[in-house]
Amino acid sequence: MTTPAAGPRRRLDPAERRNELLDVGSRLFAAKPYQDVRMEDVAERAGISRALLYRYFPNKGVLFAAVYEQASAQLLADTRIDASGSLLDQLAAGLDVHFDYFAANRNTVLAANRVLAGDPVIQAIINDELSELRRRTLEATGLRGRARETVSAALTSWLVFVRSLCVEWLANDTFSRAELHAMSIGALRGALGAVTDVDGLLGQA
C-alpha cells in the first residue's frame, strides 16, 4: 500500500510567514515555560523546516523578543488615554487590559521578567513600554514645569511597582486579581496624593 502524498506546503510571502511564526511562537511561549519551548516545535507547528525558521529567527531568544515586542505594541494600542473621561477610570481600565494579557500569558510574562530578566533586549522592550505609558499619562494631566517633573517621577516608580506586583501575582498567587487591582490603584493615589491634588488630577473624588 502506498502512503498518500503530503499536501502542498502553503506559500506565504515573507511578512505573512513571519506573522505566522510569531503567532505560533506566542502560543507556545504562553503554554509552556520558556526553557521547555523548542525551536523544533515552532517549526513543526508552522509546517516548515527548521532551516526556514532560522532564516527568520536565528535562535529562541530572538523569536521570544519579537513575540514580546509585538505583545507590548498591542497592549499600548489597547490602552489609549484621552480627555473623554476621568484619568483614574482610564488608568484602571488600562490595568485590566494588562492583567488580562498577563493572566492569559503567564509563562510569557514570567519568562520576560524572571528567566530573561538580564536580557538587555527584553528589558529595553519593557522599559520602552513603561516610558510610553508614563508619557501618555503625563500628557493627560496637562501639568507643566516642576509639578510635571514630580508627578513623572512618581508615575515611573508606580509603574515599576505594579510590574513587580504582577510578577508576584503570577508566580506565587500571593493575592487575588481584585487585590492586585486595589493595591495598584491605592499605590497610585498614595504616591500622587503626597505631591498634588490627587482627586483633581485623576478626575475622581
ZASE-316699 format. One record per residue: residue in one letter; chain; x negated, y, z of N, C-alpha, C in turn. Coordinates in steps of 0.02 Angstrom, whole numbers. Each point is the difference from the previous one (the first is absolute). Layout:
// ZASE-316699
vovo->A	drenvex->A	npx->X	npy->Y	npz->Z	capx->X	capy->Y	capz->Z	cpx->X	cpy->Y	cpz->Z
...
// end
This chain:
// ZASE-316699
vovo->M	drenvex->A	npx->-43	npy->-60	npz->0	capx->43	capy->60	capz->0	cpx->-44	cpy->62	cpz->0
vovo->T	drenvex->A	npx->16	npy->48	npz->-42	capx->-40	capy->61	capz->-2	cpx->28	cpy->51	cpz->48
vovo->T	drenvex->A	npx->-44	npy->41	npz->27	capx->21	capy->53	capz->46	cpx->20	cpy->61	cpz->-39
vovo->P	drenvex->A	npx->59	npy->29	npz->15	capx->21	capy->59	capz->-36	cpx->-52	cpy->56	cpz->5
vovo->A	drenvex->A	npx->-10	npy->35	npz->-54	capx->-49	capy->54	capz->0	cpx->25	cpy->57	cpz->44
vovo->A	drenvex->A	npx->-47	npy->33	npz->33	capx->19	capy->57	capz->42	cpx->24	cpy->56	cpz->-43
vovo->G	drenvex->A	npx->46	npy->40	npz->26	capx->27	capy->56	capz->-37	cpx->-54	cpy->52	cpz->-11
vovo->P	drenvex->A	npx->10	npy->43	npz->-49	capx->-50	capy->51	capz->-15	cpx->-9	cpy->49	cpz->58
vovo->R	drenvex->A	npx->-62	npy->18	npz->11	capx->-14	capy->49	capz->53	cpx->26	cpy->68	cpz->-21
vovo->R	drenvex->A	npx->32	npy->34	npz->47	capx->27	capy->66	capz->-16	cpx->-57	cpy->49	cpz->-15
vovo->R	drenvex->A	npx->9	npy->37	npz->-53	capx->-50	capy->50	capz->-18	cpx->24	cpy->68	cpz->26
vovo->L	drenvex->A	npx->-40	npy->29	npz->43	capx->16	capy->65	capz->30	cpx->-55	cpy->49	cpz->-17
vovo->D	drenvex->A	npx->19	npy->64	npz->-6	capx->-54	capy->49	capz->-9	cpx->-35	cpy->10	cpz->67
vovo->P	drenvex->A	npx->-59	npy->30	npz->0	capx->-40	capy->5	capz->62	cpx->37	cpy->31	cpz->58
vovo->A	drenvex->A	npx->39	npy->52	npz->-12	capx->37	capy->32	capz->55	cpx->52	cpy->-46	cpz->29
vovo->E	drenvex->A	npx->36	npy->-36	npz->-43	capx->50	capy->-47	capz->23	cpx->-32	cpy->-58	cpz->39
vovo->R	drenvex->A	npx->-55	npy->-24	npz->-26	capx->-35	capy->-55	capz->34	cpx->-25	cpy->22	cpz->68
vovo->R	drenvex->A	npx->-28	npy->59	npz->5	capx->-25	capy->25	capz->64	cpx->58	cpy->7	cpz->50
vovo->N	drenvex->A	npx->56	npy->27	npz->-23	capx->58	capy->7	capz->45	cpx->25	cpy->-68	cpz->23
vovo->E	drenvex->A	npx->0	npy->-48	npz->-45	capx->21	capy->-67	capz->19	cpx->-46	cpy->-29	cpz->54
vovo->L	drenvex->A	npx->-65	npy->9	npz->-9	capx->-48	capy->-26	capz->48	cpx->7	cpy->36	cpz->68
vovo->L	drenvex->A	npx->14	npy->64	npz->-2	capx->11	capy->36	capz->62	cpx->62	cpy->-26	cpz->36
vovo->D	drenvex->A	npx->51	npy->-15	npz->-39	capx->62	capy->-27	capz->30	cpx->-13	cpy->-68	cpz->32
vovo->V	drenvex->A	npx->-36	npy->-43	npz->-36	capx->-17	capy->-66	capz->27	cpx->-43	cpy->7	cpz->63
vovo->G	drenvex->A	npx->-51	npy->43	npz->-5	capx->-44	capy->11	capz->57	cpx->37	cpy->28	cpz->60
vovo->S	drenvex->A	npx->45	npy->46	npz->-13	capx->39	capy->30	capz->55	cpx->40	cpy->-53	cpz->37
vovo->R	drenvex->A	npx->31	npy->-45	npz->-37	capx->41	capy->-52	capz->32	cpx->-44	cpy->-50	cpz->38
vovo->L	drenvex->A	npx->-57	npy->-16	npz->-26	capx->-44	capy->-48	capz->34	cpx->-30	cpy->31	cpz->63
vovo->F	drenvex->A	npx->-23	npy->62	npz->-4	capx->-29	capy->33	capz->59	cpx->52	cpy->10	cpz->55
vovo->A	drenvex->A	npx->63	npy->9	npz->-20	capx->53	capy->8	capz->50	cpx->17	cpy->-67	cpz->32
vovo->A	drenvex->A	npx->-7	npy->-54	npz->-38	capx->21	capy->-66	capz->25	cpx->-53	cpy->-35	cpz->42
vovo->K	drenvex->A	npx->-65	npy->17	npz->-11	capx->-54	capy->-35	capz->33	cpx->-49	cpy->48	cpz->32
vovo->P	drenvex->A	npx->-35	npy->-22	npz->52	capx->-56	capy->40	capz->25	cpx->-51	cpy->11	cpz->-56
vovo->Y	drenvex->A	npx->-36	npy->55	npz->4	capx->-47	capy->18	capz->-53	cpx->-49	cpy->-56	cpz->-17
vovo->Q	drenvex->A	npx->-26	npy->-32	npz->51	capx->-52	capy->-51	capz->-11	cpx->28	cpy->-63	cpz->-35
vovo->D	drenvex->A	npx->65	npy->-8	npz->1	capx->30	capy->-60	capz->-31	cpx->22	cpy->11	cpz->-72
vovo->V	drenvex->A	npx->-5	npy->62	npz->-24	capx->18	capy->14	capz->-70	cpx->-61	cpy->-14	cpz->-44
vovo->R	drenvex->A	npx->9	npy->-40	npz->-51	capx->-54	capy->-17	capz->-46	cpx->15	cpy->29	cpz->-69
vovo->M	drenvex->A	npx->-52	npy->21	npz->-33	capx->8	capy->26	capz->-68	cpx->28	cpy->-53	cpz->-46
vovo->E	drenvex->A	npx->-17	npy->-63	npz->12	capx->28	capy->-55	capz->-41	cpx->76	cpy->-2	cpz->5
vovo->D	drenvex->A	npx->25	npy->14	npz->60	capx->73	capy->1	capz->9	cpx->33	cpy->56	cpz->-40
vovo->V	drenvex->A	npx->-33	npy->58	npz->-1	capx->26	capy->57	capz->-37	cpx->3	cpy->-18	cpz->-75
vovo->A	drenvex->A	npx->-55	npy->-28	npz->-25	capx->-2	capy->-18	capz->-71	cpx->54	cpy->-52	cpz->-17
vovo->E	drenvex->A	npx->7	npy->-49	npz->44	capx->50	capy->-53	capz->-12	cpx->70	cpy->28	cpz->-1
vovo->R	drenvex->A	npx->16	npy->42	npz->50	capx->67	capy->30	capz->3	cpx->15	cpy->43	cpz->-61
vovo->A	drenvex->A	npx->-52	npy->33	npz->-25	capx->9	capy->44	capz->-58	cpx->-3	cpy->-38	cpz->-66
vovo->G	drenvex->A	npx->-20	npy->-63	npz->3	capx->-3	capy->-41	capz->-61	cpx->-57	cpy->19	cpz->-46
vovo->I	drenvex->A	npx->-57	npy->22	npz->30	capx->-57	capy->19	capz->-41	cpx->-62	cpy->-35	cpz->27
vovo->S	drenvex->A	npx->-55	npy->4	npz->-36	capx->-63	capy->-30	capz->22	cpx->-33	cpy->45	cpz->52
vovo->R	drenvex->A	npx->-43	npy->-29	npz->40	capx->-37	capy->40	capz->48	cpx->-45	cpy->50	cpz->-35
vovo->A	drenvex->A	npx->-26	npy->-20	npz->-58	capx->-44	capy->45	capz->-38	cpx->37	cpy->64	cpz->-19
vovo->L	drenvex->A	npx->63	npy->-8	npz->-21	capx->39	capy->59	capz->-18	cpx->16	cpy->42	cpz->62
vovo->L	drenvex->A	npx->16	npy->-33	npz->54	capx->14	capy->36	capz->62	cpx->-60	cpy->43	cpz->20
vovo->Y	drenvex->A	npx->-60	npy->-29	npz->-4	capx->-60	capy->36	capz->20	cpx->-17	cpy->58	cpz->-46
vovo->R	drenvex->A	npx->27	npy->-1	npz->-60	capx->-9	capy->58	capz->-44	cpx->36	cpy->61	cpz->26
vovo->Y	drenvex->A	npx->55	npy->-12	npz->35	capx->39	capy->55	capz->28	cpx->-23	cpy->16	cpz->71
vovo->F	drenvex->A	npx->-12	npy->-50	npz->39	capx->-20	capy->8	capz->70	cpx->-58	cpy->-47	cpz->15
vovo->P	drenvex->A	npx->-61	npy->26	npz->5	capx->-59	capy->-42	capz->6	cpx->-5	cpy->-40	cpz->65
vovo->N	drenvex->A	npx->38	npy->19	npz->51	capx->0	capy->-38	capz->62	cpx->64	cpy->15	cpz->40
vovo->K	drenvex->A	npx->10	npy->-37	npz->53	capx->61	capy->7	capz->40	cpx->6	cpy->69	cpz->33
vovo->G	drenvex->A	npx->-57	npy->27	npz->21	capx->2	capy->65	capz->31	cpx->24	cpy->55	cpz->-46
vovo->V	drenvex->A	npx->-20	npy->-4	npz->-63	capx->21	capy->50	capz->-49	cpx->75	cpy->-8	cpz->-13
vovo->L	drenvex->A	npx->23	npy->-62	npz->-6	capx->72	capy->-11	capz->-10	cpx->40	cpy->26	cpz->59
vovo->F	drenvex->A	npx->-22	npy->-15	npz->61	capx->37	capy->23	capz->59	cpx->2	cpy->76	cpz->2
vovo->A	drenvex->A	npx->-56	npy->33	npz->-14	capx->-1	capy->73	capz->1	cpx->50	cpy->28	cpz->-50
vovo->A	drenvex->A	npx->5	npy->-29	npz->-59	capx->47	capy->24	capz->-50	cpx->72	cpy->-11	cpz->23
vovo->V	drenvex->A	npx->14	npy->-57	npz->31	capx->66	capy->-14	capz->27	cpx->17	cpy->51	cpz->54
vovo->Y	drenvex->A	npx->-47	npy->13	npz->45	capx->14	capy->45	capz->56	cpx->7	cpy->72	cpz->-23
vovo->E	drenvex->A	npx->-39	npy->19	npz->-50	capx->6	capy->68	capz->-27	cpx->67	cpy->10	cpz->-33
vovo->Q	drenvex->A	npx->24	npy->-50	npz->-36	capx->66	capy->3	capz->-32	cpx->55	cpy->7	cpz->53
vovo->A	drenvex->A	npx->-6	npy->-40	npz->54	capx->50	capy->3	capz->53	cpx->-1	cpy->69	cpz->34
vovo->S	drenvex->A	npx->-59	npy->28	npz->11	capx->-6	capy->65	capz->31	cpx->33	cpy->54	cpz->-43
vovo->A	drenvex->A	npx->-11	npy->-4	npz->-66	capx->30	capy->49	capz->-45	cpx->76	cpy->-6	cpz->1
vovo->Q	drenvex->A	npx->26	npy->-61	npz->4	capx->72	capy->-9	capz->2	cpx->30	cpy->26	cpz->64
vovo->L	drenvex->A	npx->-35	npy->-11	npz->56	capx->24	capy->26	capz->64	cpx->3	cpy->77	cpz->-1
vovo->L	drenvex->A	npx->-51	npy->31	npz->-29	capx->1	capy->72	capz->-5	cpx->57	cpy->24	cpz->-45
vovo->A	drenvex->A	npx->13	npy->-36	npz->-54	capx->55	capy->19	capz->-44	cpx->68	cpy->-7	cpz->35
vovo->D	drenvex->A	npx->4	npy->-46	npz->48	capx->63	capy->-14	capz->34	cpx->10	cpy->43	cpz->62
vovo->T	drenvex->A	npx->-48	npy->43	npz->16	capx->5	capy->40	capz->61	cpx->-11	cpy->74	cpz->-15
vovo->R	drenvex->A	npx->35	npy->26	npz->-48	capx->-4	capy->72	capz->-15	cpx->31	cpy->41	cpz->57
vovo->I	drenvex->A	npx->-28	npy->59	npz->9	capx->26	capy->46	capz->51	cpx->21	cpy->64	cpz->-36
vovo->D	drenvex->A	npx->61	npy->22	npz->12	capx->24	capy->62	capz->-31	cpx->37	cpy->42	cpz->51
vovo->A	drenvex->A	npx->29	npy->54	npz->-23	capx->32	capy->47	capz->46	cpx->75	cpy->-13	cpz->8
vovo->S	drenvex->A	npx->24	npy->-56	npz->-23	capx->72	capy->-13	capz->1	cpx->27	cpy->-23	cpz->68
vovo->G	drenvex->A	npx->-44	npy->-23	npz->43	capx->22	capy->-23	capz->65	cpx->-51	cpy->15	cpz->53
vovo->S	drenvex->A	npx->13	npy->-21	npz->61	capx->-47	capy->13	capz->54	cpx->-64	cpy->-40	cpz->-11
vovo->L	drenvex->A	npx->-55	npy->29	npz->19	capx->-65	capy->-33	capz->-8	cpx->-2	cpy->-63	cpz->42
vovo->L	drenvex->A	npx->29	npy->2	npz->60	capx->0	capy->-59	capz->43	cpx->37	cpy->-58	cpz->-32
vovo->D	drenvex->A	npx->58	npy->14	npz->-30	capx->39	capy->-53	capz->-33	cpx->-40	cpy->-31	cpz->-57
vovo->Q	drenvex->A	npx->-34	npy->42	npz->-38	capx->-39	capy->-25	capz->-57	cpx->-60	cpy->-40	cpz->22
vovo->L	drenvex->A	npx->-32	npy->21	npz->53	capx->-57	capy->-37	capz->27	cpx->23	cpy->-68	cpz->28
vovo->A	drenvex->A	npx->57	npy->1	npz->34	capx->28	capy->-63	capz->27	cpx->17	cpy->-48	cpz->-57
vovo->A	drenvex->A	npx->28	npy->26	npz->-54	capx->16	capy->-42	capz->-57	cpx->-63	cpy->-26	cpz->-33
vovo->G	drenvex->A	npx->-52	npy->42	npz->-2	capx->-64	capy->-22	capz->-28	cpx->-32	cpy->-55	cpz->41
vovo->L	drenvex->A	npx->7	npy->4	npz->65	capx->-25	capy->-54	capz->43	cpx->36	cpy->-65	cpz->-17
vovo->D	drenvex->A	npx->65	npy->3	npz->-10	capx->37	capy->-61	capz->-16	cpx->-22	cpy->-31	cpz->-66
vovo->V	drenvex->A	npx->-15	npy->42	npz->-49	capx->-25	capy->-25	capz->-64	cpx->-65	cpy->-38	cpz->10
vovo->H	drenvex->A	npx->-45	npy->29	npz->39	capx->-64	capy->-33	capz->14	cpx->10	cpy->-63	cpz->41
vovo->F	drenvex->A	npx->42	npy->3	npz->51	capx->12	capy->-59	capz->41	cpx->30	cpy->-57	cpz->-41
vovo->D	drenvex->A	npx->44	npy->17	npz->-46	capx->29	capy->-52	capz->-44	cpx->-55	cpy->-35	cpz->-39
vovo->Y	drenvex->A	npx->-45	npy->40	npz->-29	capx->-55	capy->-30	capz->-39	cpx->-46	cpy->-41	cpz->45
vovo->F	drenvex->A	npx->-17	npy->28	npz->58	capx->-45	capy->-36	capz->45	cpx->29	cpy->-67	cpz->22
vovo->A	drenvex->A	npx->64	npy->-1	npz->16	capx->32	capy->-61	capz->22	cpx->2	cpy->-52	cpz->-56
vovo->A	drenvex->A	npx->12	npy->22	npz->-62	capx->4	capy->-46	capz->-56	cpx->-68	cpy->-23	cpz->-26
vovo->N	drenvex->A	npx->-52	npy->38	npz->19	capx->-68	capy->-14	capz->-26	cpx->-50	cpy->-2	cpz->58
vovo->R	drenvex->A	npx->19	npy->-35	npz->52	capx->-40	capy->-3	capz->61	cpx->-72	cpy->-20	cpz->-13
vovo->N	drenvex->A	npx->-10	npy->-54	npz->-38	capx->-68	capy->-23	capz->-13	cpx->-42	cpy->51	cpz->-38
vovo->T	drenvex->A	npx->32	npy->34	npz->-47	capx->-35	capy->51	capz->-39	cpx->-23	cpy->58	cpz->45
vovo->V	drenvex->A	npx->45	npy->24	npz->42	capx->-17	capy->56	capz->43	cpx->-53	cpy->-19	cpz->51
vovo->L	drenvex->A	npx->5	npy->-59	npz->28	capx->-51	capy->-22	capz->48	cpx->-68	cpy->-10	cpz->-34
vovo->A	drenvex->A	npx->1	npy->-24	npz->-62	capx->-63	capy->-7	capz->-36	cpx->-34	cpy->68	cpz->-9
vovo->A	drenvex->A	npx->39	npy->50	npz->-20	capx->-28	capy->66	capz->-12	cpx->-25	cpy->33	cpz->63
vovo->N	drenvex->A	npx->35	npy->-12	npz->55	capx->-17	capy->36	capz->63	cpx->-43	cpy->-40	cpz->48
vovo->R	drenvex->A	npx->-9	npy->-64	npz->-13	capx->-41	capy->-40	capz->45	cpx->-55	cpy->-38	cpz->-37
vovo->V	drenvex->A	npx->21	npy->-46	npz->-44	capx->-50	capy->-41	capz->-36	cpx->-46	cpy->44	cpz->-41
vovo->L	drenvex->A	npx->27	npy->51	npz->-33	capx->-39	capy->44	capz->-44	cpx->-8	cpy->69	cpz->31
vovo->A	drenvex->A	npx->0	npy->4	npz->65	capx->-4	capy->65	capz->34	cpx->-64	cpy->38	cpz->-17
vovo->G	drenvex->A	npx->-53	npy->-36	npz->-17	capx->-63	capy->33	capz->-16	cpx->-10	cpy->11	cpz->-74
vovo->D	drenvex->A	npx->48	npy->-18	npz->-41	capx->-7	capy->8	capz->-72	cpx->12	cpy->73	cpz->-19
vovo->P	drenvex->A	npx->-49	npy->35	npz->-28	capx->9	capy->71	capz->-15	cpx->54	cpy->15	cpz->-51
vovo->V	drenvex->A	npx->11	npy->-46	npz->-47	capx->51	capy->11	capz->-51	cpx->70	cpy->-3	cpz->31
vovo->I	drenvex->A	npx->12	npy->-50	npz->42	capx->65	capy->-7	capz->32	cpx->12	cpy->57	cpz->48
vovo->Q	drenvex->A	npx->-51	npy->19	npz->38	capx->8	capy->55	capz->47	cpx->12	cpy->66	cpz->-35
vovo->A	drenvex->A	npx->-29	npy->9	npz->-59	capx->12	capy->60	capz->-39	cpx->73	cpy->4	cpz->-22
vovo->I	drenvex->A	npx->29	npy->-57	npz->-19	capx->70	capy->-2	capz->-19	cpx->44	cpy->20	cpz->59
vovo->I	drenvex->A	npx->-14	npy->-29	npz->58	capx->38	capy->16	capz->60	cpx->-7	cpy->74	cpz->18
vovo->N	drenvex->A	npx->-62	npy->25	npz->0	capx->-12	capy->70	capz->18	cpx->33	cpy->48	cpz->-49
vovo->D	drenvex->A	npx->-1	npy->-17	npz->-64	capx->31	capy->43	capz->-50	cpx->76	cpy->3	cpz->11
vovo->E	drenvex->A	npx->30	npy->-57	npz->17	capx->72	capy->0	capz->12	cpx->17	cpy->42	cpz->61
vovo->L	drenvex->A	npx->-38	npy->-9	npz->54	capx->14	capy->39	capz->61	cpx->-10	cpy->75	cpz->-12
vovo->S	drenvex->A	npx->-51	npy->17	npz->-39	capx->-13	capy->70	capz->-16	cpx->58	cpy->31	cpz->-40
vovo->E	drenvex->A	npx->26	npy->-39	npz->-47	capx->56	capy->25	capz->-40	cpx->63	cpy->8	cpz->42
vovo->L	drenvex->A	npx->13	npy->-47	npz->44	capx->57	capy->6	capz->45	cpx->-6	cpy->61	cpz->45
vovo->R	drenvex->A	npx->-60	npy->12	npz->25	capx->-12	capy->59	capz->41	cpx->11	cpy->64	cpz->-41
vovo->R	drenvex->A	npx->-27	npy->1	npz->-61	capx->7	capy->59	capz->-42	cpx->74	cpy->16	cpz->-14
vovo->R	drenvex->A	npx->38	npy->-51	npz->-17	capx->71	capy->10	capz->-16	cpx->38	cpy->27	cpz->61
vovo->T	drenvex->A	npx->-16	npy->-29	npz->57	capx->34	capy->22	capz->61	cpx->-17	cpy->72	cpz->17
vovo->L	drenvex->A	npx->-64	npy->17	npz->-7	capx->-21	capy->69	capz->13	cpx->35	cpy->49	cpz->-47
vovo->E	drenvex->A	npx->4	npy->-18	npz->-64	capx->33	capy->44	capz->-48	cpx->73	cpy->12	cpz->20
vovo->A	drenvex->A	npx->32	npy->-53	npz->25	capx->71	capy->6	capz->19	cpx->9	cpy->45	cpz->61
vovo->T	drenvex->A	npx->-51	npy->5	npz->43	capx->6	capy->44	capz->59	cpx->-2	cpy->74	cpz->-19
vovo->G	drenvex->A	npx->-34	npy->16	npz->-54	capx->-7	capy->70	capz->-19	cpx->-49	cpy->39	cpz->43
vovo->L	drenvex->A	npx->-36	npy->-34	npz->43	capx->-47	capy->34	capz->45	cpx->-61	cpy->25	cpz->-38
vovo->R	drenvex->A	npx->-31	npy->53	npz->26	capx->-61	capy->27	capz->-29	cpx->-48	cpy->18	cpz->56
vovo->G	drenvex->A	npx->-62	npy->10	npz->-18	capx->-50	capy->23	capz->48	cpx->-16	cpy->-51	cpz->54
vovo->R	drenvex->A	npx->-14	npy->27	npz->60	capx->-21	capy->-43	capz->55	cpx->53	cpy->-50	cpz->19
vovo->A	drenvex->A	npx->63	npy->19	npz->-2	capx->54	capy->-47	capz->18	cpx->-1	cpy->-60	cpz->-47
vovo->R	drenvex->A	npx->-12	npy->12	npz->-64	capx->-3	capy->-55	capz->-48	cpx->-58	cpy->-47	cpz->16
vovo->E	drenvex->A	npx->-58	npy->29	npz->16	capx->-58	capy->-41	capz->16	cpx->11	cpy->-43	cpz->62
vovo->T	drenvex->A	npx->33	npy->30	npz->50	capx->13	capy->-37	capz->61	cpx->48	cpy->-58	cpz->-12
vovo->V	drenvex->A	npx->54	npy->13	npz->-36	capx->48	capy->-52	capz->-16	cpx->-30	cpy->-53	cpz->-45
vovo->S	drenvex->A	npx->-44	npy->21	npz->-46	capx->-34	capy->-47	capz->-44	cpx->-41	cpy->-50	cpz->40
vovo->A	drenvex->A	npx->-36	npy->24	npz->50	capx->-40	capy->-45	capz->42	cpx->45	cpy->-48	cpz->39
vovo->A	drenvex->A	npx->56	npy->26	npz->25	capx->47	capy->-43	capz->36	cpx->30	cpy->-54	cpz->-45
vovo->L	drenvex->A	npx->17	npy->19	npz->-62	capx->28	capy->-48	capz->-47	cpx->-50	cpy->-54	cpz->-19
vovo->T	drenvex->A	npx->-63	npy->20	npz->-9	capx->-52	capy->-49	capz->-17	cpx->-5	cpy->-53	cpz->55
vovo->S	drenvex->A	npx->-2	npy->22	npz->62	capx->-5	capy->-47	capz->56	cpx->63	cpy->-43	cpz->5
vovo->W	drenvex->A	npx->58	npy->30	npz->-13	capx->63	capy->-37	capz->5	cpx->3	cpy->-55	cpz->-53
vovo->L	drenvex->A	npx->-20	npy->15	npz->-60	capx->2	capy->-50	capz->-54	cpx->-45	cpy->-59	cpz->15
vovo->V	drenvex->A	npx->-59	npy->14	npz->28	capx->-46	capy->-54	capz->19	cpx->30	cpy->-41	cpz->57
vovo->F	drenvex->A	npx->31	npy->34	npz->47	capx->33	capy->-34	capz->57	cpx->55	cpy->-47	cpz->-25
vovo->V	drenvex->A	npx->42	npy->24	npz->-45	capx->54	capy->-41	capz->-27	cpx->-29	cpy->-60	cpz->-37
vovo->R	drenvex->A	npx->-52	npy->10	npz->-39	capx->-31	capy->-56	capz->-36	cpx->-25	cpy->-52	cpz->49
vovo->S	drenvex->A	npx->-31	npy->21	npz->55	capx->-25	capy->-46	capz->50	cpx->58	cpy->-38	cpz->33
vovo->L	drenvex->A	npx->54	npy->35	npz->16	capx->58	capy->-33	capz->29	cpx->29	cpy->-53	cpz->-47
vovo->C	drenvex->A	npx->3	npy->17	npz->-64	capx->27	capy->-47	capz->-49	cpx->-41	cpy->-64	cpz->-4
vovo->V	drenvex->A	npx->-65	npy->7	npz->2	capx->-44	capy->-59	capz->-2	cpx->11	cpy->-43	cpz->62
vovo->E	drenvex->A	npx->6	npy->31	npz->58	capx->13	capy->-37	capz->61	cpx->67	cpy->-36	cpz->-4
vovo->W	drenvex->A	npx->50	npy->34	npz->-27	capx->67	capy->-30	capz->-8	cpx->-3	cpy->-61	cpz->-45
vovo->L	drenvex->A	npx->-34	npy->6	npz->-56	capx->-5	capy->-55	capz->-47	cpx->-41	cpy->-58	cpz->26
vovo->A	drenvex->A	npx->-55	npy->16	npz->33	capx->-47	capy->-52	capz->22	cpx->24	cpy->-38	cpz->60
vovo->N	drenvex->A	npx->32	npy->35	npz->47	capx->15	capy->-31	capz->64	cpx->73	cpy->3	cpz->21
vovo->D	drenvex->A	npx->42	npy->34	npz->-39	capx->71	capy->6	capz->17	cpx->8	cpy->25	cpz->72
vovo->T	drenvex->A	npx->-42	npy->50	npz->18	capx->-1	capy->25	capz->68	cpx->64	cpy->37	cpz->19
vovo->F	drenvex->A	npx->32	npy->30	npz->-50	capx->62	capy->37	capz->12	cpx->44	cpy->-8	cpz->-61
vovo->S	drenvex->A	npx->62	npy->21	npz->7	capx->48	capy->-7	capz->-55	cpx->-9	cpy->56	cpz->-51
vovo->R	drenvex->A	npx->31	npy->-9	npz->-57	capx->-2	capy->53	capz->-50	cpx->34	cpy->63	cpz->26
vovo->A	drenvex->A	npx->55	npy->-8	npz->35	capx->34	capy->58	capz->28	cpx->-46	cpy->38	cpz->48
vovo->E	drenvex->A	npx->-36	npy->-37	npz->41	capx->-47	capy->31	capz->47	cpx->-58	cpy->33	cpz->-38
vovo->L	drenvex->A	npx->-23	npy->-31	npz->-53	capx->-53	capy->29	capz->-42	cpx->23	cpy->67	cpz->-28
vovo->H	drenvex->A	npx->61	npy->1	npz->-25	capx->27	capy->62	capz->-28	cpx->7	cpy->54	cpz->54
vovo->A	drenvex->A	npx->26	npy->-20	npz->58	capx->10	capy->48	capz->54	cpx->-66	cpy->28	cpz->25
vovo->M	drenvex->A	npx->-51	npy->-43	npz->6	capx->-66	capy->24	capz->22	cpx->-30	cpy->47	cpz->-50
vovo->S	drenvex->A	npx->9	npy->-15	npz->-64	capx->-29	capy->42	capz->-53	cpx->31	cpy->70	cpz->1
vovo->I	drenvex->A	npx->66	npy->3	npz->3	capx->33	capy->65	capz->2	cpx->-15	cpy->37	cpz->66
vovo->G	drenvex->A	npx->0	npy->-38	npz->55	capx->-16	capy->31	capz->64	cpx->-70	cpy->30	cpz->1
vovo->A	drenvex->A	npx->-48	npy->-35	npz->-29	capx->-69	capy->25	capz->-2	cpx->-4	cpy->63	cpz->-43
vovo->L	drenvex->A	npx->37	npy->1	npz->-56	capx->0	capy->59	capz->-43	cpx->28	cpy->61	cpz->38
vovo->R	drenvex->A	npx->56	npy->-9	npz->33	capx->30	capy->55	capz->36	cpx->-45	cpy->22	cpz->57
vovo->G	drenvex->A	npx->-32	npy->-48	npz->34	capx->-45	capy->18	capz->54	cpx->-60	cpy->40	cpz->-23
vovo->A	drenvex->A	npx->-31	npy->-23	npz->-54	capx->-60	capy->34	capz->-26	cpx->16	cpy->70	cpz->-25
vovo->L	drenvex->A	npx->53	npy->6	npz->-38	capx->17	capy->66	capz->-27	cpx->29	cpy->46	cpz->53
vovo->G	drenvex->A	npx->36	npy->-30	npz->47	capx->31	capy->41	capz->52	cpx->-51	cpy->35	cpz->44
vovo->A	drenvex->A	npx->-61	npy->-26	npz->2	capx->-52	capy->31	capz->41	cpx->-28	cpy->63	cpz->-31
vovo->V	drenvex->A	npx->12	npy->10	npz->-66	capx->-32	capy->56	capz->-34	cpx->49	cpy->44	cpz->-38
vovo->T	drenvex->A	npx->64	npy->-20	npz->-6	capx->47	capy->40	capz->-39	cpx->71	cpy->-12	cpz->23
vovo->D	drenvex->A	npx->47	npy->37	npz->-27	capx->71	capy->-12	capz->12	cpx->21	cpy->-61	cpz->-40
vovo->V	drenvex->A	npx->-2	npy->-58	npz->31	capx->10	capy->-62	capz->-37	cpx->69	cpy->-6	cpz->-30
vovo->D	drenvex->A	npx->52	npy->23	npz->37	capx->68	capy->-5	capz->-26	cpx->9	cpy->45	cpz->-62
vovo->G	drenvex->A	npx->-28	npy->60	npz->5	capx->4	capy->45	capz->-57	cpx->-39	cpy->-26	cpz->-60
vovo->L	drenvex->A	npx->-58	npy->-30	npz->13	capx->-42	capy->-25	capz->-53	cpx->30	cpy->-60	cpz->-35
vovo->L	drenvex->A	npx->25	npy->-47	npz->40	capx->26	capy->-61	capz->-28	cpx->73	cpy->4	cpz->-23
vovo->G	drenvex->A	npx->33	npy->52	npz->22	capx->68	capy->11	capz->-25	cpx->53	cpy->-40	cpz->35
vovo->Q	drenvex->A	npx->-16	npy->-24	npz->61	capx->51	capy->-37	capz->37	cpx->-11	cpy->11	cpz->74
vovo->A	drenvex->A	npx->52	npy->18	npz->35	capx->-5	capy->13	capz->72	cpx->-2	cpy->-65	cpz->39
// end
